[in-house]
């Protein structure tokens, strides 16, 4: 039985699937799907081949699309209304064209987009803009709000990042269904160990005195990391080892986010969006630094590199083979780096200029496997066994 990799690519003009052969080559692009909606994030279930895509915007409202046949057909569960609803309500021809019906949507006008999805322990979670957490226990057919997060005592102090107040990262413990971690920009990391009944805000520095002073508004201060966390992953293993790429640095926590260590030293900048952890080695991770939030948000020196650490962020190595080394001005966004569980592990990322790059040797070398797509917002890898 062979395993194939399908890259689930969210873009500003719909979802795309980039499929490989059993050798992780021969890549083919399919799409766009989801009626051209902006799709912020896709996830899949390898056991069933089901895929979900979350997105939306001012025109369509927010929703989650679902495919039960590995991407051949799609249906949408709309969650909030958009301008389309107002148009359709006053124009019967337009309503017929878009298939609009007047039934109320479950969350009214509470949020405009779904920004993140996560499937674990039989539950599908969704993070929204503005930041709320939703959960579905029937595969995305119906949704409930996790009200305990909205009611967190700090909620009134949450400040939006440049993209707004978004819940963009959802992380689970593969063995404990009651443990979740969230990343919210710009409110920081939140964790629950009781299935969402209560939440702790976890942004404390392990050694505040050792952090260099910075006047940057997203920099650490008052004994905490900057609250503008960009992306976060849990490392494999029994311990709650977490890594995050922040607006101002890369950080590691060995205690489930209760305290954080700065591991930025050795990287060319403090700024970047994605982070990825090896599927078996908790000390191996990758990130893609950019030159800074006010300097253009492209690779330093306009030369692309993915940086890898084999020792938990103590040291870093730049991986450049196959990546553009001249006049490279793309940005890689927070959810646009993915990985598979093969041996050696594959690493994938997408750019705002519409390219997807793949490495099947843990970052040693890279190949552009898709190009000229719309702006890429997210990439995930779905592994499917083929007869």
VEXTOR-137346 format. One line per 3 residues: their letters; for each residue x negated, y negated, z negated of N, C-alpha, C. Coordinates in steps of 0.2 Angstrom, whole numbers. Atoms other than C-alpha are relative to their C-alpha. Layout:
BEGIN
a	X/Y/Z/X/Y/Z/X/Y/Z ~ ... $
This chain:
BEGIN
xxx	-4/6/0/0/0/0/-4/-6/0 ~ 4/6/0/-7/-17/5/3/-6/-3 ~ -2/6/3/-5/-33/-3/-1/-6/4 $
xxx	0/6/-4/-1/-49/7/1/-6/-4 ~ -1/6/4/-2/-67/1/4/-5/4 ~ -4/6/-3/11/-80/5/-1/-6/-4 $
xxx	1/7/3/7/-98/1/6/-3/0 ~ -6/4/0/22/-107/-5/-2/-7/0 ~ 2/7/-1/20/-125/1/5/-5/-1 $
xxx	-5/5/1/30/-139/-5/-2/-7/3 ~ 2/6/-4/30/-155/6/5/-5/-1 ~ -5/6/0/39/-172/8/5/2/5 $
xxx	-5/-1/-5/48/-164/23/2/8/0 ~ -2/-7/1/53/-147/16/-5/5/-2 ~ 4/-6/2/46/-130/11/-3/3/6 $
xxx	4/-4/-5/33/-120/21/-2/6/-3 ~ 3/-6/2/27/-103/20/-6/2/4 ~ 6/-1/-4/9/-99/25/-2/7/-2 $
xxx	0/-7/1/8/-80/27/-7/3/2 ~ 6/-4/-2/-8/-69/27/1/7/2 ~ 0/-7/-1/-12/-52/33/-3/3/-6 $
xxx	3/-4/6/-19/-38/21/-7/-2/-2 ~ 6/2/2/-36/-45/22/-1/-8/-2 ~ 0/7/2/-31/-63/17/-3/-4/6 $
xxx	1/4/-6/-33/-69/35/6/0/5 ~ -5/1/-5/-23/-72/51/6/-4/-3 ~ -5/4/3/-13/-85/42/5/-3/5 $
xxx	-5/2/-4/3/-90/50/5/-5/-4 ~ -4/5/3/14/-105/46/8/1/2 ~ -7/0/-1/33/-104/44/4/-6/-3 $
xxx	-3/5/3/45/-118/41/2/-5/5 ~ -2/2/7/51/-131/37/7/3/-2 ~ -6/-2/3/65/-124/26/3/-5/-5 $
xxx	-4/4/5/77/-132/13/2/-6/3 ~ -4/6/-3/85/-144/26/-5/-6/0 ~ 5/6/0/69/-155/26/0/-4/-7 $
xxx	0/3/7/72/-160/7/-7/-1/-2 ~ 7/0/4/56/-166/-2/0/5/-5 ~ 0/-5/5/51/-151/-11/-6/-1/-4 $
xxx	6/1/5/40/-154/-26/-4/6/-2 ~ 3/-6/3/37/-136/-31/4/6/2 ~ -3/-6/-2/40/-118/-26/-3/5/-5 $
xxx	3/-6/3/38/-102/-36/4/6/2 ~ -3/-6/-3/41/-84/-32/0/6/-5 ~ 1/-6/5/44/-67/-41/-2/6/5 $
xxx	3/-6/-4/33/-53/-34/4/6/0 ~ -3/-7/1/44/-39/-40/6/0/5 ~ -6/0/-4/59/-45/-30/-1/-4/7 $
xxx	1/5/-6/52/-57/-16/4/-6/0 ~ -4/6/0/64/-70/-22/-4/-6/-1 ~ 4/6/0/58/-88/-20/5/-6/-2 $
xxx	-4/6/2/64/-104/-28/-4/-7/2 ~ 4/6/-2/60/-122/-22/4/-6/-3 ~ -3/5/3/64/-137/-32/-2/-7/3 $
xxx	2/6/-3/65/-155/-26/6/-5/0 ~ -5/4/0/77/-168/-20/-3/-8/0 ~ 2/7/0/77/-187/-20/7/-5/0 $
xxx	-5/5/1/88/-203/-20/6/2/5 ~ -6/-2/-5/98/-197/-4/3/6/-2 ~ -3/-7/1/101/-179/-8/2/1/-7 $
xxx	-1/-2/7/101/-179/-27/-5/6/-1 ~ 5/-6/2/91/-165/-36/3/7/1 ~ -3/-6/-1/93/-147/-33/-6/5/0 $
xxx	4/-5/0/85/-130/-33/2/5/6 ~ -1/-5/-5/84/-119/-17/-2/7/-2 ~ 2/-7/2/84/-100/-18/0/4/7 $
xxx	0/-5/-6/79/-87/-5/-1/7/-3 ~ 0/-6/3/83/-69/-10/-3/5/5 ~ 3/-4/-5/74/-62/6/-7/-2/2 $
xxx	7/2/-1/56/-68/4/0/-6/5 ~ 1/6/-4/60/-84/14/4/0/6 ~ -4/0/-6/71/-79/28/6/-4/0 $
xxx	-6/4/1/87/-87/22/0/-4/-7 ~ 0/4/6/90/-101/9/7/-3/-2 ~ -6/4/3/104/-108/-2/-2/-5/-5 $
xxx	2/5/5/104/-123/-13/5/0/-5 ~ -4/2/6/111/-126/-30/-1/-7/-2 ~ 1/7/1/113/-145/-31/2/-1/-7 $
xxx	-1/1/7/112/-152/-48/2/-7/-2 ~ -2/7/1/114/-171/-47/2/-3/7 ~ -2/4/-7/122/-183/-34/-5/-5/2 $
xxx	4/5/-3/113/-194/-22/4/-5/4 ~ -4/4/-5/118/-207/-9/4/4/5 ~ -3/-4/-5/123/-193/2/8/1/-2 $
xxx	-7/-1/2/138/-190/-9/5/-6/1 ~ -4/6/-1/144/-208/-8/2/-1/7 ~ -1/0/-7/142/-208/10/6/5/2 $
xxx	-5/-5/-2/152/-192/12/7/-1/-3 ~ -7/1/3/166/-197/0/4/-5/5 ~ -4/5/-4/170/-211/12/0/1/8 $
xxx	1/-1/-7/166/-203/29/2/8/1 ~ -1/-7/-1/175/-187/33/-4/4/5 ~ 4/-4/-5/165/-183/49/-7/1/-3 $
xxx	6/-2/3/149/-185/39/0/5/-5 ~ -1/-6/5/155/-174/25/0/7/4 ~ 0/-6/-4/159/-161/38/-7/2/3 $
xxx	7/-2/-3/142/-162/46/-5/2/-5 ~ 4/-2/5/133/-160/30/3/5/-5 ~ -3/-6/4/145/-147/22/2/-3/-7 $
xxx	-2/3/6/150/-159/8/6/2/-3 ~ -6/-1/4/163/-155/-5/1/-4/-6 ~ -1/5/5/170/-166/-18/-1/3/-8 $
xxx	1/-3/7/167/-154/-33/-6/-4/-4 ~ 5/3/4/157/-163/-47/-6/4/-1 ~ 6/-3/1/139/-159/-49/-2/1/-8 $
xxx	1/-2/7/133/-151/-66/-3/-6/-4 ~ 3/5/5/122/-166/-72/1/-7/3 ~ -2/7/-2/130/-181/-63/-6/-3/3 $
xxx	5/4/-3/117/-194/-60/-6/0/-5 ~ 5/0/6/105/-189/-75/-7/0/2 ~ 7/0/-3/90/-186/-64/0/0/7 $
xxx	0/0/-7/84/-188/-46/-3/6/3 ~ 4/-5/-3/72/-174/-43/-1/6/-5 ~ 4/-5/4/66/-157/-49/-7/0/2 $
xxx	7/0/-1/48/-158/-51/-4/6/-1 ~ 4/-6/1/42/-141/-57/5/5/-2 ~ -4/-6/1/48/-123/-58/-5/5/-4 $
xxx	4/-5/3/42/-109/-69/5/6/-1 ~ -4/-6/1/49/-91/-69/-4/5/-5 ~ 3/-4/5/45/-80/-85/5/3/-4 $
xxx	-4/-4/5/53/-66/-95/8/-1/2 ~ -7/0/-2/69/-67/-84/3/-6/0 ~ -3/6/0/72/-85/-86/-4/-5/5 $
xxx	3/5/-5/69/-99/-73/1/-7/-3 ~ 0/7/3/64/-116/-80/-1/-5/6 ~ 1/6/-5/64/-133/-71/-1/-6/-4 $
xxx	2/6/2/56/-149/-75/3/-6/4 ~ -3/5/-4/64/-165/-69/-3/-7/-1 ~ 2/7/1/61/-184/-66/7/-4/0 $
xxx	4/0/6/65/-192/-77/0/6/-4 ~ 2/-6/3/58/-179/-89/6/3/-4 ~ -4/-4/4/70/-166/-95/-2/7/2 $
xxx	1/-7/-1/69/-147/-96/7/4/1 ~ -6/-4/-1/82/-136/-89/-2/8/0 ~ 1/-7/0/84/-117/-90/6/4/3 $
xxx	-5/-4/-3/93/-104/-80/-1/7/-1 ~ 0/-7/2/97/-86/-85/3/5/5 ~ -3/-4/-5/105/-80/-69/-3/-2/7 $
xxx	4/0/-6/91/-83/-56/1/-7/3 ~ 0/6/-3/95/-101/-53/7/-2/2 ~ -7/1/-2/114/-100/-50/3/-5/-4 $
xxx	-2/5/4/118/-110/-65/-5/-2/-5 ~ 6/3/4/108/-121/-77/3/-4/-6 ~ -1/3/7/108/-128/-95/-6/-5/-2 $
xxx	5/5/2/99/-143/-102/-3/3/-7 ~ 3/-1/6/86/-139/-116/0/-6/-4 ~ -2/6/3/93/-152/-127/-5/-2/-6 $
xxx	5/1/5/80/-150/-141/-6/-4/2 ~ 6/4/-2/66/-158/-130/3/-7/1 ~ -3/7/0/77/-173/-126/1/-3/-7 $
xxx	-1/3/7/80/-175/-145/-6/0/-4 ~ 6/1/4/62/-175/-149/-1/-7/-3 ~ 0/7/3/58/-189/-161/-4/-5/4 $
xxx	4/5/-3/45/-196/-150/3/-2/7 ~ -2/1/-7/56/-197/-134/1/-7/2 ~ -1/7/-2/60/-215/-135/-7/-4/2 $
xxx	7/3/-2/41/-219/-134/-3/3/6 ~ 3/-2/-6/38/-209/-119/-1/-5/6 ~ 2/5/-5/30/-220/-105/-1/4/7 $
xxx	1/-3/-7/31/-216/-86/-7/-1/2 ~ 6/1/-4/15/-213/-76/2/-4/6 ~ -1/4/-6/13/-221/-59/6/3/4 $
xxx	-5/-3/-3/25/-208/-52/6/1/-3 ~ -6/-1/4/38/-210/-65/-1/4/-6 ~ 0/-5/6/42/-200/-81/2/6/2 $
xxx	-1/-6/-3/40/-183/-75/-2/6/-4 ~ 2/-7/3/40/-165/-82/-3/4/5 ~ 3/-3/-6/28/-158/-70/-4/7/-1 $
xxx	3/-6/1/20/-143/-79/3/4/-5 ~ -3/-4/4/28/-128/-87/-4/7/-1 ~ 4/-6/1/17/-114/-95/3/5/-5 $
xxx	-3/-5/4/22/-98/-103/-6/5/-3 ~ 4/-6/2/14/-84/-113/3/6/3 ~ -2/-6/-4/15/-68/-103/3/6/-5 $
xxx	-2/-5/5/18/-58/-119/5/-2/-5 ~ -5/3/5/29/-69/-130/4/-5/4 ~ -5/4/-4/45/-76/-122/1/-6/-4 $
xxx	-2/6/4/47/-89/-136/-5/-5/0 ~ 5/5/-1/31/-98/-132/-1/-3/7 ~ 1/4/-6/30/-112/-119/-4/-6/-2 $
xxx	4/6/0/19/-127/-116/3/-4/6 ~ -2/4/-5/25/-142/-106/-5/-6/1 ~ 4/6/-1/15/-157/-98/5/-5/3 $
xxx	-4/5/-2/24/-173/-96/-4/-6/1 ~ 3/6/-1/17/-189/-88/5/-6/-1 ~ 6/-1/4/14/-199/-98/2/0/-7 $
xxx	-1/-1/7/19/-192/-114/-4/6/-3 ~ 4/-4/3/7/-178/-116/2/8/0 ~ -2/-7/0/8/-159/-120/5/1/-6 $
xxx	-5/-3/5/23/-151/-130/0/7/0 ~ 0/-7/1/24/-134/-136/6/3/-5 ~ -5/-4/4/37/-122/-143/-2/7/-1 $
xxx	1/-7/2/35/-106/-152/6/4/-3 ~ -6/-3/2/53/-103/-156/5/0/6 ~ -5/0/-6/61/-102/-138/3/-6/2 $
xxx	-3/6/-1/64/-120/-137/4/-3/-5 ~ -4/3/5/73/-123/-153/-3/-6/-3 ~ 3/6/2/60/-135/-158/-7/-1/4 $
xxx	6/2/-4/44/-144/-150/-5/-4/-4 ~ 5/4/3/28/-150/-156/-4/-4/5 ~ 4/4/-4/18/-164/-148/-7/2/-1 $
xxx	7/-3/2/0/-157/-146/-5/-4/5 ~ 5/4/-4/-13/-170/-140/-6/-2/-4 ~ 5/2/5/-25/-171/-155/-7/1/3 $
xxx	7/-1/-2/-43/-173/-151/-4/4/-6 ~ 3/-4/5/-54/-160/-160/-6/-4/-3 ~ 5/4/3/-68/-173/-163/1/-7/3 $
xxx	-1/6/-3/-62/-190/-160/-6/-5/0 ~ 6/4/1/-78/-198/-166/-5/1/6 ~ 5/-1/-5/-88/-190/-152/2/-3/7 $
xxx	-3/2/-6/-77/-197/-138/-3/-7/1 ~ 3/7/-2/-85/-212/-129/6/-5/1 ~ -5/5/0/-75/-228/-130/1/-2/7 $
xxx	-2/2/-7/-66/-233/-114/6/-5/-1 ~ -6/5/0/-54/-248/-110/5/3/5 ~ -5/-3/-5/-45/-237/-97/7/1/-4 $
xxx	-7/-1/3/-26/-237/-102/2/8/-1 ~ -1/-7/1/-26/-218/-100/-5/4/-4 ~ 5/-3/4/-41/-214/-110/2/2/-7 $
xxx	-2/-2/7/-41/-206/-127/-1/-5/-5 ~ 1/6/5/-38/-217/-142/5/3/-6 ~ -4/-1/6/-30/-216/-159/0/8/-2 $
xxx	1/-7/2/-37/-198/-161/4/5/4 ~ -3/-4/-5/-28/-191/-146/-2/-1/7 ~ 1/1/-7/-31/-187/-128/4/-5/3 $
xxx	-4/4/-4/-24/-198/-115/7/4/1 ~ -7/-3/0/-5/-194/-114/2/2/7 ~ -1/-1/-7/-6/-194/-95/-3/7/3 $
xxx	3/-7/-2/-9/-175/-93/3/1/7 ~ -2/-1/-7/-9/-171/-74/2/8/1 ~ -2/-7/-2/-9/-152/-74/-3/5/-6 $
xxx	2/-4/6/-12/-138/-87/1/8/2 ~ 0/-7/-1/-15/-119/-87/-2/4/-6 ~ 2/-5/6/-16/-105/-100/-5/5/3 $
xxx	5/-5/-2/-31/-94/-98/2/7/-2 ~ -2/-7/1/-29/-75/-97/-3/3/-7 ~ 3/-2/6/-31/-65/-113/5/-1/-6 $
xxx	-4/0/6/-23/-64/-131/0/-7/-3 ~ 0/7/3/-29/-81/-137/4/-5/4 ~ -3/5/-3/-20/-97/-133/-5/-5/3 $
xxx	5/5/-3/-34/-105/-123/3/-3/6 ~ -3/4/-5/-28/-119/-112/-5/-5/3 ~ 4/5/-3/-36/-131/-100/5/-5/3 $
xxx	-4/5/-4/-29/-147/-93/-5/-5/3 ~ 3/6/-4/-34/-160/-80/4/-6/-2 ~ -3/6/3/-30/-177/-88/-1/-5/5 $
xxx	2/6/-3/-29/-194/-80/-7/-2/-1 ~ 7/2/2/-45/-197/-89/-4/6/-4 ~ 5/-5/3/-55/-181/-91/3/7/1 $
xxx	-2/-7/0/-54/-162/-91/-1/3/-7 ~ 0/-2/7/-50/-154/-108/1/8/-1 ~ -1/-7/1/-50/-137/-116/2/1/-8 $
xxx	-3/-1/6/-40/-131/-131/0/8/-2 ~ 1/-7/2/-44/-114/-140/6/2/-5 ~ -5/-1/5/-29/-116/-152/7/-2/3 $
xxx	-6/2/-3/-14/-118/-140/2/-7/0 ~ -2/7/0/-15/-137/-139/0/-3/-6 ~ 0/4/6/-17/-141/-157/-6/-4/-1 $
xxx	6/4/0/-34/-148/-154/-3/1/7 ~ 3/0/-6/-43/-153/-138/-7/-2/0 ~ 7/1/-1/-61/-153/-133/-1/-3/7 $
xxx	2/3/-6/-68/-164/-119/-5/4/4 ~ 5/-4/-4/-77/-154/-105/-1/-3/7 ~ 1/3/-6/-78/-167/-92/-8/-1/2 $
xxx	7/1/-1/-97/-169/-94/-3/5/6 ~ 2/-4/-6/-105/-163/-77/4/-1/6 ~ -4/2/-6/-91/-168/-66/-1/-7/2 $
xxx	2/7/-3/-93/-183/-54/5/-6/-2 ~ -4/5/2/-78/-192/-61/5/3/-6 ~ -5/-2/5/-65/-192/-75/7/2/3 $
xxx	-7/0/-3/-50/-192/-63/1/6/5 ~ -2/-6/-4/-42/-178/-54/7/2/-1 ~ -7/-3/2/-25/-169/-53/0/7/-1 $
xxx	-1/-7/2/-26/-150/-52/-5/3/-4 ~ 5/-4/3/-34/-137/-62/3/8/1 ~ -1/-7/-1/-35/-118/-60/-4/5/-4 $
xxx	4/-5/4/-40/-103/-71/0/6/3 ~ 1/-7/-3/-47/-86/-65/6/4/-3 ~ -5/-4/3/-34/-73/-67/-2/5/-5 $
xxx	3/-5/4/-45/-61/-77/-5/-3/-5 ~ 6/3/4/-60/-72/-84/2/-6/-3 ~ -3/6/3/-54/-85/-96/-5/-6/0 $
xxx	5/5/-1/-71/-94/-94/-1/-3/7 ~ 1/2/-6/-69/-97/-76/6/-4/2 ~ -5/5/-2/-60/-112/-69/-2/-5/5 $
xxx	2/4/-5/-59/-124/-55/4/-6/0 ~ -4/6/-1/-54/-142/-52/-3/-4/6 ~ 2/4/-6/-55/-155/-38/0/-7/-2 $
xxx	0/7/3/-61/-172/-45/1/-5/6 ~ 0/6/-4/-57/-188/-36/-3/-6/-3 ~ 5/5/3/-66/-204/-37/3/-5/-5 $
xxx	-3/4/5/-54/-213/-48/7/-3/2 ~ -7/2/-2/-36/-220/-49/0/-6/3 ~ 0/6/-4/-41/-237/-43/-5/-1/5 $
xxx	5/0/-5/-55/-232/-31/2/3/7 ~ -2/-3/-6/-44/-224/-18/3/7/-1 ~ -2/-6/2/-41/-207/-26/-2/5/6 $
xxx	3/-5/-5/-52/-197/-13/-6/3/-3 ~ 6/-4/3/-67/-185/-16/-6/-5/0 ~ 6/5/1/-82/-195/-22/-5/1/6 $
xxx	4/0/-6/-93/-200/-8/3/2/6 ~ -4/-3/-6/-79/-195/4/-3/7/3 ~ 2/-6/-2/-86/-178/4/3/5/-5 $
xxx	-4/-4/4/-75/-164/-2/-3/6/-4 ~ 3/-5/4/-79/-152/-16/5/3/-5 ~ -3/-3/6/-71/-140/-28/-5/2/-5 $
xxx	5/-1/5/-80/-139/-44/2/6/-4 ~ -1/-6/3/-81/-122/-53/-4/0/-7 ~ 3/-1/6/-86/-118/-71/1/8/-2 $
xxx	0/-7/3/-91/-100/-77/0/1/-7 ~ 1/0/7/-93/-105/-95/5/-4/-4 ~ -5/4/3/-77/-113/-100/-1/-8/0 $
xxx	1/7/-1/-82/-130/-94/-6/-3/-3 ~ 6/2/2/-99/-131/-102/-5/-3/5 ~ 3/2/-6/-107/-133/-85/4/1/6 $
xxx	-4/0/-6/-100/-136/-68/-5/1/7 ~ 3/0/-6/-105/-132/-50/4/-2/6 ~ -4/2/-6/-99/-140/-34/0/5/6 $
xxx	-1/-5/-6/-93/-128/-20/3/-4/6 ~ -2/5/-6/-93/-137/-3/0/4/7 ~ 1/-3/-6/-96/-124/10/7/1/4 $
xxx	-7/-1/-4/-82/-125/24/4/-6/-1 ~ -4/5/2/-75/-141/16/-3/-7/4 ~ 3/6/-4/-77/-158/26/-4/-4/-5 $
xxx	5/4/4/-92/-168/20/-2/-7/3 ~ 0/7/-3/-90/-184/30/7/-3/1 ~ -6/4/-1/-76/-197/30/6/4/-2 $
xxx	-5/-4/3/-65/-186/19/4/-4/-5 ~ -4/5/4/-51/-197/11/6/3/-2 ~ -6/-3/2/-38/-184/7/1/0/-8 $
xxx	-1/-1/7/-30/-182/-10/3/6/-1 ~ -3/-6/2/-25/-166/-19/4/-1/-6 ~ -5/2/5/-10/-168/-30/0/5/-6 $
xxx	1/-4/6/-7/-160/-47/2/7/0 ~ -2/-7/0/2/-145/-42/-2/4/7 ~ 2/-2/-7/-7/-142/-25/-6/4/0 $
xxx	5/-5/0/-20/-129/-31/3/6/-3 ~ -2/-6/2/-16/-111/-33/-5/5/0 ~ 5/-6/0/-24/-94/-35/4/6/0 $
xxx	-3/-6/0/-20/-76/-32/-4/5/-6 ~ 3/-4/5/-25/-61/-43/-4/6/3 ~ 4/-5/-4/-35/-51/-30/-8/0/-3 $
xxx	7/-1/2/-54/-46/-33/-4/0/6 ~ 0/6/4/-62/-57/-29/6/-5/1 ~ -6/4/0/-49/-70/-33/0/-5/5 $
xxx	-1/6/-5/-42/-82/-20/2/-6/-3 ~ -2/6/3/-41/-100/-23/2/-4/7 ~ -3/4/-5/-30/-112/-12/2/-7/-2 $
xxx	-2/6/2/-27/-130/-11/3/-4/6 ~ -3/4/-6/-16/-142/0/-2/-8/-1 ~ 2/7/0/-20/-160/4/6/-5/2 $
xxx	-5/5/-2/-9/-176/6/-1/-1/8 ~ 1/1/-7/-16/-176/24/3/6/4 ~ -3/-6/-3/-7/-159/28/-4/6/1 $
xxx	4/-6/-1/-21/-146/27/1/4/-6 ~ 0/-5/5/-21/-130/17/-7/3/1 ~ 7/-4/0/-39/-123/12/1/6/-4 $
xxx	0/-6/4/-42/-106/6/-7/3/-1 ~ 6/-3/2/-56/-97/-2/2/7/-3 ~ -1/-7/2/-56/-78/-4/-6/3/-4 $
xxx	6/-3/4/-73/-77/-13/-1/-5/-6 ~ 1/4/7/-69/-88/-29/-3/-7/1 ~ 3/7/-1/-74/-104/-21/-6/-1/3 $
xxx	6/1/-3/-90/-100/-13/0/-3/7 ~ -1/3/-6/-84/-104/4/8/-1/2 ~ -7/3/-2/-68/-112/12/2/1/7 $
xxx	-2/0/-6/-58/-111/27/7/-4/0 ~ -6/3/-1/-44/-122/33/5/4/4 ~ -4/-5/-3/-29/-111/36/7/-3/3 $
xxx	-6/3/-3/-15/-123/40/-2/-8/1 ~ 1/7/0/-16/-141/46/6/-4/3 ~ -6/5/-3/-4/-156/52/6/2/-3 $
xxx	-6/-1/3/9/-151/39/2/-7/-3 ~ -1/7/4/18/-166/30/-4/0/-6 ~ 3/1/6/11/-173/14/1/6/-5 $
xxx	-1/-6/4/8/-157/3/0/-2/-7 ~ -1/2/7/15/-159/-15/-2/6/-4 ~ 1/-6/4/12/-141/-21/-2/6/4 $
xxx	1/-7/-3/5/-124/-17/0/5/-6 ~ 0/-5/5/8/-108/-26/-1/7/5 ~ 2/-6/-3/2/-90/-21/5/5/-2 $
xxx	-4/-5/2/15/-76/-20/-3/6/3 ~ 3/-6/-2/8/-58/-19/5/5/1 ~ -5/-5/-1/19/-45/-11/-3/6/3 $
xxx	2/-6/-3/16/-27/-8/4/2/6 ~ -3/-2/-6/19/-21/9/-1/8/1 ~ 1/-7/-1/22/-3/14/-4/1/6 $
